[in-house]
């Protein structure tokens, strides 16, 4: 039983891709980040090369995985306690990766952090607690707000960059080239706009569909237009379009410190699946990505 660590994305996909796709909902962020790196290149999230790894169990099968795209902290699949502690030892021993924290399901994050703290003396702090939701039966807003949904196009690019930059300022997310991230989503029809009288008033993004799974993210309404139901309508529209296209698992993350968004998504038919923690380590420079990781 051991961790294999590599800088080679294709090697990682060949070794761990099957494991990740076996549980696409619980591995949603790993899958979408790998997809983005495959499409947009290894510098998609930063200038430093990503690091990947997989845990081989006693039977020779892959039973866990991680990736790290600096400056974001390592992103972990669900791991056994043994695998989580072994990963902490592996990363501490290697020394080539600056571990700023960890992003994983609650149990795995806590186990890794305890091991890391024991090895390095670092103190972990909970930066964000996210809840992963899975769409059950979609229940669009009733009554719906005025307006209609439409797919964003390159004609919306400048506006979307402005909105994404505003989202980044509000949340501390979307580090790096925002324009490139907008282009990435436009490249797969991954943004739905809610439009009122020809004017865009909100948007909701969605990841590429991978292993019959897609994740809604980057839902935004300008401050002066909030409280009118546009974000909920955009989210319902993008969720419904994914379902209509045959996507079996439609997911999203919420910040548990935001009761408004959690209540909204429950009304739309999303049901809790599991909680994730984003932890920072005091001995390293903090890096706190949106939703644990942009994708």
Secondary structure, DSSP 8 states (H G I E B T S, - for coil): -EEEEES-HHHHHHHHHHHHHHTTTTTHHHHHHHHHHHHH-TTSS-SS--EEEEEE-TTSSEEEEEEE-TTS-EEE----HHHHHHHHHHHHHH--S---EEEEEHHHHHHHHHHHHHHH---EEEEEEEEEEEE-S----SS--SSEEEE--GGGHHHHHHHHHHHHHHHS---S-HHHHHHHHHTTT-EEEEEETTEEEEEEEE---BTTEEEEEEEE--GGGTTSSHHHHHHHHHHHHHHHTT-SEEEEEEETT-HHHHHHHHHTTEEEEEEEEEEEETTS-----GGGS--
